[in-house]
């Protein structure tokens, strides 16, 4: 029989144990909250109640474009979500997103820790935020600044944004048009459009174009697509929330298997282009420039990326860094940079051109049969001949081109905002874009309407006030780029495809501040110029030569465009018809 004294003693012991456990739990929560412990719960914006361990994961279906926007309708343009145990702030709408990207540039310029990206880029099992990944897009601080500046300079010196890169696009356009001619108006696979866009990016990266049936090229595109599909799966989201438990459960295995296969192909391509350390002169590809830059940072050679003659003066471009800024840039980082460029550069441009053509099929009036308004490029330029393989037709400023001695005003179709007649003997050039306001408006509206990259994320480098809330250093922020592209306060018909969003009453192209398809601020897309060149020339060239239609038996209105769940908004339609214009 237990006496009263012993009972009281046991009760006190249990009470002490319970209080101890509560104290330990509180200490654990405090340590795992980090800088957010400085901010009381009342200073965070409202949001859905989290579940233990997984937070709001069940509400955050990242493969569904509107999952976060639907939450904003209930909680407002600034709200809190829980990604596992971690609090994150979501910014929705033009005002909130623009304030963050443009108004607080230095304070919101680093990437938050992401376990799966670290694993992909480093190939390690460690999930410590101290061990940041390599590459370009997932890193921060001096390593990001070095790789970002080098990439921007290397792409520019390779001709991106200028005639050399445009010539590469035109060469690929000629090949694509020849492929479509072989179908004779019969349905062709929409994936063919993606092959052309991806090939241009790979040509810039590796200095070599691939045949569309090349087994390496086919495998490369398949693996890129599979990796982006895996990134949107629940397995990967759970791994990001609980990386250690996820590693025990092998949640990362499917995506890492595909990443390993992709790395193997890229490693083979890298080895084939590895130049001797002492080689000088301009590089012929991004990969070659990157490999040579590694030797520069290691102190082995005096020059690296492709160089252009410099004029002396206070505004001369700075020479490349003579040493790796953190002393850790090595061959693994070369692979990481190439992997980033391949994953981001090929997929986004490929998806954009596919969407542009699909939307032209859905909206036949925009494609070229809209009376009384400027058309895209359907009139007067359908018959330029295909030159021999590898030969680029003359541009608008070259001798022998139809526009060489004709001023822009004389090449216009007429009054009322009609687009210029490019002629029958040459494809479009980037110099034509300012004279094609309707085409420019259509392409901007395509990017606004589809929002290939619906969201991006940042982390605060210091205590910062956003939308009236003061957030502590280290707060992770999700910016809904698609929300400012669909903001009803900025767009007349936000949920409709309407090129008029980018035209004034006179038919002139107008820029819109709410258009930030390539993001904004210090983290703006490094491949923006290449993407714009690809999309315009491929799009305009296709519509010059072909009238695009749905497969037989389907009307444009009945064409069903399915969305493949991935981190990018990828469309799926089996086939379209390209009928040569008379």
C-alpha positions as CSV (number, residue, x, y, z in Angstrom):
1,X,0.0,0.0,0.0
2,X,1.4,3.4,-1.1
3,X,1.4,6.1,1.6
4,X,0.2,9.7,1.1
5,X,3.7,11.0,1.3
6,X,4.9,8.8,-1.4
7,X,1.9,9.7,-3.6
8,X,2.6,13.4,-3.3
9,X,6.3,12.7,-4.1
10,X,5.5,10.9,-7.3
11,X,3.0,13.6,-8.3
12,X,5.7,16.2,-7.8
13,X,8.2,14.1,-9.8
14,X,5.7,13.8,-12.7
15,X,5.0,17.6,-12.5
16,X,8.7,18.3,-12.6
17,X,9.2,16.0,-15.6
18,X,6.2,17.6,-17.5
19,X,7.5,21.1,-16.8
20,X,11.0,20.0,-17.9
21,X,9.6,18.6,-21.1
22,X,7.6,21.8,-21.7
23,X,10.7,23.8,-21.1
24,X,12.8,21.7,-23.4
25,X,10.1,22.0,-26.1
26,X,10.1,25.7,-25.7
27,X,13.8,26.0,-25.9
28,X,13.8,23.7,-29.0
29,X,11.2,25.9,-30.6
30,X,13.1,29.1,-29.8
31,X,16.4,27.7,-31.3
32,X,14.6,26.5,-34.4
33,X,12.8,29.7,-34.9
34,X,16.0,31.6,-35.3
35,X,15.7,35.3,-36.1
36,X,11.9,35.1,-36.2
37,X,12.0,34.9,-32.4
38,X,12.7,38.6,-32.4
39,X,9.2,39.2,-33.9
40,X,6.2,38.6,-31.8
41,X,3.3,36.6,-33.2
42,X,1.2,39.7,-33.4
43,X,3.4,41.4,-35.9
44,X,3.0,38.6,-38.5
45,X,0.2,39.0,-41.1
46,X,-2.7,36.5,-40.8
47,X,-2.7,33.1,-42.5
48,X,-4.1,29.6,-42.3
49,X,-3.6,27.6,-39.2
50,X,-0.6,25.2,-39.6
51,X,-0.7,21.5,-38.8
52,X,2.1,19.9,-36.7
53,X,5.3,19.2,-38.6
54,X,4.0,19.7,-42.1
55,X,2.5,23.2,-41.6
56,X,0.3,24.3,-44.5
57,X,1.6,21.7,-46.9
58,X,-1.8,20.3,-47.7
59,X,-3.0,23.7,-48.8
60,X,0.1,24.5,-50.9
61,X,-0.3,22.5,-54.1
62,X,2.7,24.1,-55.8
63,X,1.9,22.5,-59.2
64,X,-1.4,24.4,-59.2
65,X,-0.9,28.0,-60.2
66,X,-3.7,29.5,-58.1
67,X,-3.3,27.7,-54.8
68,X,-1.6,30.6,-53.1
69,X,-3.7,33.2,-54.9
70,X,-6.8,31.6,-53.6
71,X,-5.4,32.0,-50.0
72,X,-4.8,35.7,-50.7
73,X,-8.5,36.1,-51.4
74,X,-9.2,35.1,-47.8
75,X,-6.2,36.5,-45.9
76,X,-5.2,39.6,-48.0
77,X,-2.3,40.5,-50.2
78,X,0.2,39.8,-47.4
79,X,-0.2,36.7,-45.4
80,X,1.7,34.0,-43.5
81,X,2.1,30.4,-44.4
82,X,4.0,27.6,-42.6
83,X,6.4,25.5,-44.7
84,X,6.8,22.7,-42.2
85,X,8.0,24.4,-39.0
86,X,9.2,27.5,-40.8
87,X,7.1,30.7,-41.2
88,X,7.1,32.4,-44.6
89,X,5.5,35.6,-45.9
90,X,3.6,35.6,-49.2
91,X,3.2,38.8,-51.2
92,X,0.4,39.0,-53.7
93,X,-0.6,41.8,-56.1
94,X,1.2,44.5,-58.0
95,X,1.8,46.9,-55.2
96,X,3.2,44.4,-52.7
97,X,5.3,42.5,-55.3
98,X,6.7,45.7,-56.9
99,X,7.6,47.2,-53.5
100,X,9.5,44.1,-52.6
101,X,11.4,43.6,-55.9
102,X,12.1,47.3,-56.8
103,X,11.7,49.2,-53.5
104,X,13.9,47.0,-51.3
105,X,16.4,45.6,-53.8
106,X,19.5,45.2,-51.5
107,X,17.4,43.9,-48.7
108,X,15.7,41.1,-50.7
109,X,18.5,39.8,-52.9
110,X,19.4,36.4,-51.5
111,X,17.8,33.0,-51.9
112,X,16.4,31.1,-49.0
113,X,17.8,27.7,-48.1
114,X,16.3,25.0,-50.2
115,X,17.3,21.4,-49.3
116,X,16.5,19.8,-52.7
117,X,18.4,22.4,-54.7
118,X,21.4,22.0,-52.4
119,X,21.3,18.3,-52.9
120,X,21.0,18.7,-56.7
121,X,23.8,21.2,-57.0
122,X,26.2,19.8,-54.5
123,X,25.3,16.1,-54.7
124,X,25.7,15.7,-50.9
125,X,23.4,14.5,-48.2
126,X,24.2,17.4,-45.9
127,X,21.3,19.7,-45.4
128,X,22.9,22.5,-43.3
129,X,22.0,26.0,-44.5
130,X,25.7,26.8,-43.9
131,X,26.6,24.6,-46.9
132,X,25.1,26.6,-49.6
133,X,24.7,25.1,-53.1
134,X,26.7,26.1,-56.1
135,X,25.5,27.3,-59.5
136,X,23.9,30.7,-60.3
137,X,20.3,30.8,-59.3
138,X,20.2,29.2,-55.8
139,X,23.2,30.8,-54.3
140,X,23.8,34.2,-52.6
141,X,26.5,36.5,-51.4
142,X,30.0,36.9,-53.1
143,X,29.7,33.5,-54.9
144,X,26.5,34.6,-56.6
145,X,27.9,38.0,-57.4
146,X,31.0,36.4,-59.1
147,X,29.1,33.8,-61.1
148,X,26.3,36.2,-62.0
149,X,28.6,38.9,-63.2
150,X,30.7,36.4,-65.2
151,X,27.6,34.9,-66.8
152,X,26.2,38.3,-67.8
153,X,29.5,39.3,-69.3
154,X,30.1,36.0,-71.1
155,X,26.7,36.0,-72.7
156,X,27.1,39.5,-73.9
157,X,30.5,38.8,-75.3
158,X,29.1,35.8,-77.1
159,X,26.7,38.1,-78.9
160,X,23.5,37.7,-76.8
161,X,21.3,40.7,-77.3
162,X,23.1,41.5,-80.6
163,X,23.4,40.2,-84.1
164,X,25.6,37.1,-83.5
165,X,23.0,35.5,-81.2
166,X,20.2,36.6,-83.6
167,X,22.0,34.8,-86.4
168,X,22.0,31.6,-84.4
169,X,18.2,31.9,-83.9
170,X,17.7,32.5,-87.6
171,X,19.7,29.4,-88.5
172,X,17.5,27.3,-86.2
173,X,14.4,29.0,-87.6
174,X,15.4,28.0,-91.1
175,X,15.8,24.4,-90.0
176,X,12.5,24.4,-88.1
177,X,10.6,25.8,-91.1
178,X,12.1,23.0,-93.3
179,X,10.9,20.4,-90.8
180,X,7.4,21.8,-90.8
181,X,7.4,21.9,-94.6
182,X,7.9,18.1,-94.6
183,X,4.5,17.7,-92.8
184,X,2.7,19.3,-95.8
185,X,-0.1,20.7,-93.5
186,X,-0.6,17.5,-91.6
187,X,-0.4,17.6,-87.8
188,X,3.0,18.0,-86.4
189,X,4.1,17.4,-82.7
190,X,4.1,20.6,-80.6
191,X,7.3,19.3,-79.1
192,X,9.1,20.2,-82.4
193,X,8.8,23.9,-81.4
194,X,10.5,23.1,-78.1
195,X,13.3,21.4,-79.9
196,X,14.1,24.5,-81.8
197,X,14.0,26.8,-78.8
198,X,16.1,24.4,-76.7
199,X,18.7,23.9,-79.5
200,X,19.4,27.7,-79.6
201,X,20.1,27.8,-75.9
202,X,22.3,24.7,-76.1
203,X,24.2,26.2,-79.1
204,X,25.1,29.3,-76.9
205,X,26.0,27.1,-74.0
206,X,28.0,24.4,-75.8
207,X,28.9,26.0,-79.2
208,X,27.1,23.2,-81.1
209,X,23.6,22.6,-82.4
210,X,22.0,19.1,-82.3
211,X,20.0,17.3,-84.8
212,X,16.5,16.8,-83.5
213,X,16.9,13.0,-83.7
214,X,20.3,13.0,-82.0
215,X,20.0,10.5,-79.1
216,X,22.0,12.8,-76.8
217,X,19.7,15.7,-77.6
218,X,16.5,13.6,-77.1
219,X,17.8,12.2,-73.8
220,X,18.8,15.7,-72.6
221,X,15.4,17.2,-73.2
222,X,13.6,14.3,-71.7
223,X,15.7,14.5,-68.5
224,X,15.3,18.2,-68.2
225,X,11.5,17.8,-68.4
226,X,11.5,14.9,-65.9
227,X,13.6,16.9,-63.4
228,X,11.2,19.9,-63.5
229,X,8.3,17.5,-63.1
230,X,9.8,15.9,-60.0
231,X,10.4,19.3,-58.4
232,X,6.7,19.9,-58.1
233,X,5.9,16.5,-56.5
234,X,4.7,16.0,-52.9
235,X,7.8,13.8,-52.3
236,X,10.2,16.7,-53.0
237,X,8.0,19.1,-51.0
238,X,8.1,16.8,-48.0
239,X,11.9,16.5,-48.4
240,X,12.3,20.2,-48.4
241,X,10.2,20.5,-45.2
242,X,12.0,17.6,-43.3
243,X,15.2,16.9,-45.2
244,X,16.7,14.5,-42.6
245,X,13.6,12.4,-42.3
246,X,13.1,12.7,-46.1
247,X,16.6,11.3,-46.6
248,X,15.9,8.4,-44.3
249,X,12.7,7.7,-46.3
250,X,14.6,8.2,-49.6
251,X,12.1,10.7,-50.8
252,X,14.8,12.4,-52.9
253,X,15.8,9.2,-54.8
254,X,13.6,9.5,-57.9
255,X,14.6,13.1,-58.7
256,X,18.3,12.5,-57.8
257,X,18.3,9.5,-60.2
258,X,17.3,11.7,-63.0
259,X,19.7,14.4,-62.0
260,X,22.5,11.9,-62.0
261,X,21.6,10.9,-65.6
262,X,21.5,14.5,-66.6
263,X,24.8,15.2,-65.0
264,X,26.4,12.3,-66.9
265,X,25.3,13.7,-70.2
266,X,26.5,17.2,-69.3
267,X,29.8,15.9,-68.0
268,X,30.4,14.2,-71.4
269,X,29.7,17.5,-73.2
270,X,31.9,19.4,-70.8
271,X,34.9,17.1,-71.3
272,X,34.5,17.3,-75.1
273,X,34.9,21.1,-74.9
274,X,37.7,21.3,-72.3
275,X,40.2,23.7,-73.8
276,X,43.9,23.8,-72.7
277,X,44.5,26.2,-69.9
278,X,46.9,28.3,-72.0
279,X,44.6,28.8,-74.9
280,X,43.9,32.5,-75.7
281,X,41.5,34.4,-77.9
282,X,37.7,34.6,-77.7
283,X,35.7,31.7,-76.4
284,X,33.1,30.2,-78.7
285,X,30.6,29.1,-76.0
286,X,29.5,29.8,-72.5
287,X,31.0,26.5,-71.3
288,X,34.4,27.2,-72.9
289,X,34.4,30.7,-71.3
290,X,33.5,29.2,-67.9
291,X,36.2,26.6,-67.9
292,X,38.8,29.2,-68.8
293,X,37.5,31.5,-66.1
294,X,38.1,28.8,-63.6
295,X,41.8,28.7,-64.6
296,X,41.9,32.4,-64.2
297,X,40.5,32.3,-60.7
298,X,43.0,29.5,-60.0
299,X,45.8,31.8,-61.2
300,X,46.8,29.6,-64.2
301,X,46.1,31.9,-67.2
302,X,45.9,35.7,-67.8
303,X,42.6,35.7,-69.7
304,X,39.3,33.9,-69.6
305,X,35.9,34.9,-71.0
306,X,35.5,36.2,-74.5
307,X,36.9,39.7,-74.6
308,X,36.1,42.7,-76.8
309,X,38.5,45.5,-77.6
310,X,38.2,48.1,-74.8
311,X,38.3,51.9,-75.2
312,X,40.3,53.6,-72.4
313,X,38.3,55.9,-70.2
314,X,36.4,56.1,-66.9
315,X,33.5,54.0,-68.2
316,X,35.6,51.1,-69.5
317,X,34.4,47.7,-68.5
318,X,36.2,46.2,-65.6
319,X,38.5,43.3,-66.2
320,X,37.5,39.9,-65.0
321,X,38.4,39.1,-61.4
322,X,41.9,37.6,-61.1
323,X,41.0,35.4,-58.2
324,X,38.0,33.4,-57.0
325,X,36.3,35.6,-54.5
326,X,35.8,32.9,-51.9
327,X,38.6,30.6,-52.9
328,X,36.3,27.7,-53.5
329,X,35.2,27.9,-57.1
330,X,36.2,24.6,-58.7
331,X,35.2,22.0,-61.4
332,X,32.1,21.0,-59.4
333,X,30.9,24.6,-59.6
334,X,31.4,24.6,-63.4
335,X,29.0,21.7,-63.5
336,X,26.6,23.5,-61.2
337,X,26.5,26.6,-63.4
338,X,25.9,24.6,-66.5
339,X,23.2,22.6,-64.9
340,X,21.5,25.8,-63.8
341,X,21.7,27.3,-67.2
342,X,20.4,24.1,-68.9
343,X,17.5,23.6,-66.5
344,X,16.3,27.3,-66.5
345,X,17.3,28.4,-70.0
346,X,15.9,25.6,-72.1
347,X,12.7,24.9,-70.3
348,X,11.3,28.4,-69.9
349,X,12.0,29.5,-73.5
350,X,10.7,26.3,-74.9
351,X,7.4,26.6,-72.9
352,X,7.0,30.2,-73.9
353,X,7.2,29.6,-77.7
354,X,4.9,26.6,-77.4
355,X,2.3,28.7,-75.5
356,X,2.6,31.5,-78.0
357,X,1.8,29.3,-80.9
358,X,-1.0,27.5,-79.1
359,X,-2.6,30.8,-78.2
360,X,-2.4,31.9,-81.8
361,X,-4.3,28.7,-82.8
362,X,-6.9,29.4,-80.1
363,X,-7.2,33.1,-81.2
364,X,-7.3,33.1,-85.0
365,X,-8.2,36.8,-85.2
366,X,-4.9,37.6,-83.5
367,X,-2.9,35.3,-85.7
368,X,-3.8,37.3,-88.9
369,X,-7.4,37.4,-89.9
370,X,-8.5,40.4,-87.7
371,X,-9.9,43.0,-90.1
372,X,-9.2,46.7,-89.5
373,X,-6.3,46.2,-87.1
374,X,-2.6,45.4,-87.3
375,X,-2.0,41.8,-87.8
376,X,1.0,39.9,-86.4
377,X,3.1,39.1,-89.5
378,X,0.7,37.3,-91.8
379,X,0.6,39.8,-94.7
380,X,3.2,40.3,-97.3
381,X,6.0,38.2,-95.9
382,X,5.0,34.6,-96.4
383,X,7.2,33.7,-99.3
384,X,10.8,34.3,-98.5
385,X,12.8,31.4,-99.7
386,X,14.8,29.0,-97.5
387,X,18.5,29.6,-98.1
388,X,21.0,26.8,-98.1
389,X,21.6,25.2,-94.8
390,X,23.8,27.3,-92.5
391,X,23.3,30.5,-94.5
392,X,21.5,33.4,-92.8
393,X,19.4,35.6,-95.1
394,X,20.4,39.3,-95.2
395,X,19.0,41.6,-92.5
396,X,17.1,44.8,-92.9
397,X,20.2,46.9,-92.9
398,X,22.3,44.7,-95.2
399,X,22.8,45.3,-98.9
400,X,20.5,43.1,-100.9
401,X,17.7,43.0,-98.3
402,X,14.3,44.5,-99.3
403,X,14.5,47.2,-96.7
404,X,18.1,48.3,-97.2
405,X,17.3,51.5,-99.1
406,X,13.7,51.9,-97.8
407,X,13.1,54.0,-94.6
408,X,10.8,52.4,-92.0
409,X,8.0,54.9,-92.7
410,X,7.9,53.6,-96.4
411,X,7.7,50.0,-95.3
412,X,4.5,50.4,-93.4
413,X,1.3,48.9,-94.7
414,X,-0.7,52.1,-94.2
415,X,-2.5,54.2,-91.6
416,X,-4.4,52.9,-88.6
417,X,-1.5,51.2,-86.8
418,X,-1.0,48.5,-89.5
419,X,2.3,46.6,-89.2
420,X,5.1,46.9,-91.7
421,X,5.4,44.7,-94.8
422,X,8.7,42.9,-94.4
423,X,8.8,41.7,-98.0
424,X,9.0,38.2,-99.5
425,X,12.7,37.6,-99.5
426,X,13.9,37.7,-95.9
427,X,12.9,36.6,-92.4
428,X,12.2,39.0,-89.6
429,X,15.1,40.6,-87.7
430,X,15.4,42.1,-84.2
431,X,15.6,45.5,-85.9
432,X,12.0,45.1,-87.1
433,X,10.6,44.8,-83.6
434,X,10.1,48.5,-82.9
435,X,8.1,48.7,-86.2
436,X,5.9,45.8,-85.2
437,X,3.9,47.1,-82.2
438,X,1.1,44.6,-82.5
439,X,3.6,41.7,-82.7
440,X,5.4,43.1,-79.6
441,X,2.1,43.5,-77.8
442,X,1.1,39.9,-78.6
443,X,4.3,38.4,-77.3
444,X,4.1,40.5,-74.1
445,X,0.5,39.4,-73.6
446,X,1.5,35.8,-74.1
447,X,4.0,36.1,-71.3
448,X,1.5,37.9,-69.1
449,X,-1.3,35.5,-69.7
450,X,0.7,32.3,-69.1
451,X,3.1,33.4,-66.4
452,X,5.6,30.6,-67.0
453,X,7.3,31.2,-63.6
454,X,4.4,31.9,-61.2
455,X,6.4,32.6,-58.2
456,X,9.9,33.3,-56.8
457,X,11.4,33.4,-53.3
458,X,13.8,35.6,-51.5
459,X,15.2,36.1,-48.0
460,X,15.6,39.3,-46.1
461,X,19.2,40.4,-45.4
462,X,18.1,42.9,-42.7
463,X,15.1,43.9,-40.7
464,X,12.7,45.3,-43.3
465,X,9.2,46.8,-43.5
466,X,7.0,45.3,-46.3
467,X,3.4,46.3,-46.8
468,X,3.2,47.8,-43.4
469,X,4.7,44.9,-41.5
470,X,8.2,44.9,-40.0
471,X,9.9,41.6,-40.6
472,X,13.2,40.5,-39.0
473,X,16.4,39.6,-40.9
474,X,16.2,36.1,-42.3
475,X,12.5,36.1,-43.1
476,X,11.7,34.1,-46.2
477,X,9.4,35.8,-48.7
478,X,7.4,34.2,-51.5
479,X,6.5,36.7,-54.3
480,X,3.6,35.7,-56.5
481,X,4.7,37.0,-59.9
482,X,1.5,35.7,-61.5
483,X,-0.6,37.8,-59.1
484,X,0.8,41.1,-60.4
485,X,0.3,39.8,-64.0
486,X,-3.4,39.2,-63.1
487,X,-4.0,42.2,-60.9
488,X,-7.4,43.6,-61.7
489,X,-6.2,47.1,-60.7
490,X,-3.5,47.0,-63.4
491,X,-5.1,45.1,-66.3
492,X,-8.4,45.9,-68.0
493,X,-9.2,42.2,-68.6
494,X,-6.8,40.3,-66.4
495,X,-8.2,36.8,-67.1
496,X,-8.6,37.2,-70.8
497,X,-5.9,37.0,-73.6
498,X,-5.9,40.5,-74.8
499,X,-3.0,42.1,-76.7
500,X,-4.7,45.4,-76.3
501,X,-3.2,45.5,-72.8
502,X,0.0,46.7,-74.4
503,X,-1.4,49.1,-77.1
504,X,-2.6,52.6,-76.8
505,X,-5.5,54.1,-78.7
506,X,-3.3,54.7,-81.8
507,X,-2.0,51.2,-81.9
508,X,1.4,52.0,-80.5
509,X,3.1,49.6,-78.1
510,X,3.1,50.7,-74.5
511,X,5.1,49.4,-71.6
512,X,3.3,48.4,-68.4
513,X,4.9,48.7,-65.0
514,X,3.0,45.7,-63.8
515,X,4.7,43.5,-66.4
516,X,7.5,41.7,-64.6
517,X,7.6,38.3,-66.3
518,X,11.4,38.1,-66.0
519,X,11.2,39.3,-62.3
520,X,13.0,42.6,-61.4
521,X,15.7,44.0,-59.3
522,X,19.2,42.4,-58.8
523,X,17.9,38.9,-59.4
524,X,16.4,39.7,-62.8
525,X,16.8,36.7,-65.3
526,X,20.4,36.6,-66.7
527,X,19.0,35.1,-70.0
528,X,16.3,37.7,-70.6
529,X,18.0,39.1,-73.8
530,X,18.5,35.6,-75.3
531,X,14.9,34.6,-74.4
532,X,13.4,37.7,-76.0
533,X,15.5,37.2,-79.2
534,X,14.5,33.6,-79.5
535,X,10.8,34.1,-78.9
536,X,10.4,37.0,-81.2
537,X,12.3,35.6,-84.2
538,X,10.9,32.1,-83.9
539,X,7.3,33.3,-83.4
540,X,7.4,35.9,-86.2
541,X,9.2,33.6,-88.6
542,X,6.6,30.8,-88.0
543,X,3.6,33.2,-88.6
544,X,5.2,34.7,-91.7
545,X,5.3,31.3,-93.4
546,X,2.5,29.3,-91.9
547,X,-1.1,29.6,-90.9
548,X,-1.4,27.6,-87.7
549,X,-4.5,25.5,-87.1
550,X,-5.8,22.8,-84.7
551,X,-5.8,19.2,-85.9
552,X,-8.6,18.1,-88.3
553,X,-11.9,17.7,-86.6
554,X,-11.2,20.3,-83.9
555,X,-12.2,24.0,-83.9
556,X,-9.9,26.6,-82.3
557,X,-12.4,27.1,-79.5
558,X,-12.5,23.3,-78.8
559,X,-8.8,22.9,-78.6
560,X,-8.0,21.6,-75.1
561,X,-4.7,22.8,-73.7
562,X,-3.9,20.8,-70.7
563,X,-1.4,21.9,-68.0
564,X,1.3,19.5,-67.0
565,X,2.1,19.8,-63.3
566,X,5.6,21.1,-63.0
567,X,7.5,24.1,-61.5
568,X,7.0,25.8,-64.9
569,X,3.6,26.1,-66.5
570,X,4.0,23.6,-69.3
571,X,1.2,23.0,-71.9
572,X,0.3,19.7,-73.5
573,X,-1.3,19.4,-76.9
574,X,-0.5,16.4,-79.1
575,X,-0.4,18.1,-82.5
576,X,-1.1,21.2,-84.6
577,X,-1.2,21.9,-88.3
578,X,1.0,24.4,-90.1
579,X,-0.5,25.3,-93.5
580,X,1.8,27.4,-95.8
581,X,0.4,30.8,-96.5
582,X,-0.4,31.7,-100.1
